[in-house]
Amino acid sequence: MIILDTSATRALADGHKTLNLLAANMARTPGDLLRIPAICLMQAESEDEGVARRVLAFSSVEVDELNTAAAATVGTMIRDGYGGADTCHALYAALPRPDFNGMSILLTDREDRYPPGVVAIGIDSPGMLGFH
């Protein structure tokens, strides 16, 4: 599962070449989706009007909802000092899930924002996800 945090969501909306290519390629592969945690989408939209409209136009983008369990867990992460609401929702989205048995990849512009053990990849890293 590939998760976009707030910074990656804004970059996708602003036309980041690699992210746009990734979104387009994933649209051609059934079942492959880019997940944007709801709080990351909310934060990105609050920083830049129209982000939500631009990223949700991609058929390969899905919003990871903040349901009851997520709200409680994200709240605990915030209280425990893992970061702000958007960072913690991105972390929550990267946790193992029964509907996905692989390793989640969290795309961001600041890998150091996430704790060890989370596969966080910089959106401007050379060769990000195999693209050069």
C-alpha positions in Angstrom: 0.0 0.0 0.0 1.3 3.4 -0.9 0.3 6.3 1.4 0.8 10.0 0.8 1.2 12.3 3.7 0.3 16.0 3.6 3.5 17.1 1.8 3.2 14.3 -0.8 -0.5 15.1 -1.3 0.4 18.8 -2.0 3.2 17.8 -4.3 0.8 15.5 -6.3 -1.7 18.3 -6.6 1.1 20.7 -7.7 2.1 18.4 -10.5 5.2 16.6 -9.0 6.4 14.7 -12.1 7.2 11.4 -10.4 4.1 11.3 -8.2 1.9 12.2 -11.2 3.5 9.4 -13.2 3.0 7.0 -10.3 -0.7 8.0 -10.0 -1.2 7.5 -13.8 0.5 4.1 -13.8 -1.5 2.9 -10.8 -4.7 4.0 -12.5 -4.0 1.4 -15.2 -3.4 -1.4 -12.6 -6.7 -2.8 -11.1 -6.5 -2.8 -7.3 -3.5 -0.5 -7.0 -4.4 2.7 -5.1 -2.6 5.7 -3.6 -4.1 6.2 -0.1 -4.3 9.7 1.4 -5.2 9.8 5.1 -8.3 12.0 5.6 -6.5 14.4 8.0 -3.6 14.7 5.5 -6.1 15.7 2.8 -7.8 18.1 5.2 -4.4 19.7 6.2 -3.3 20.0 2.5 -6.6 21.6 1.5 -6.3 24.1 4.5 -2.9 25.1 3.2 -3.7 25.3 -0.5 -7.2 25.8 -1.9 -8.1 23.2 -4.5 -5.7 20.5 -3.4 -8.5 18.0 -2.6 -10.2 18.6 -6.0 -6.9 18.1 -7.9 -5.8 14.9 -6.1 -9.2 13.3 -6.0 -9.4 13.7 -9.8 -6.9 10.8 -10.1 -8.8 7.5 -10.3 -6.0 5.8 -8.4 -6.4 8.0 -5.3 -8.5 6.8 -2.3 -9.0 8.6 1.0 -8.2 6.6 4.2 -11.1 7.5 6.5 -10.8 8.5 10.1 -13.2 6.0 11.6 -13.7 5.3 15.4 -10.7 3.0 15.8 -8.5 5.3 13.8 -9.6 8.4 15.8 -8.8 6.8 19.1 -5.4 5.5 17.9 -4.4 8.8 16.2 -5.4 10.7 19.3 -3.2 8.4 21.4 -0.3 8.9 19.0 -0.6 12.7 19.2 -0.7 12.5 23.0 2.4 10.3 23.0 4.3 12.8 20.9 4.5 11.2 17.5 3.6 14.5 15.8 0.6 16.4 14.7 -2.7 15.1 13.6 -1.8 14.7 10.0 1.5 12.9 10.7 -0.2 10.6 13.2 -3.0 9.7 10.7 -0.3 8.9 8.1 1.4 6.7 10.6 -1.8 5.0 11.5 -2.5 4.4 7.8 0.9 2.7 7.4 0.2 0.2 10.2 -0.4 -3.4 9.1 -4.0 -4.2 8.1 -6.0 -7.3 7.6 -6.9 -6.2 4.1 -3.3 -5.7 3.0 -0.5 -8.2 3.7 2.5 -6.3 2.3 4.7 -3.5 3.7 3.2 0.0 3.5 5.3 2.7 1.9 4.7 6.3 3.2 5.7 9.0 0.7 6.7 12.3 2.1 9.0 15.3 1.6 10.6 14.7 5.1 11.5 11.2 5.9 12.8 12.2 9.4 9.3 13.1 10.5 8.5 9.4 10.9 9.9 6.9 13.5 12.3 4.0 12.7 10.4 1.0 11.4 8.2 3.0 9.1 9.1 2.8 5.4 9.1 6.5 4.6 10.5 7.5 1.3 11.3 11.0 0.2 9.4 12.1 -2.9 12.5 13.6 -4.4 14.8 10.7 -3.6 16.8 9.5 -6.6 15.1 6.5 -8.0 12.0 6.9 -5.8 9.9 3.7 -6.4 12.1 2.7 -9.3 11.6 6.0 -11.3 14.6 8.0 -12.4 
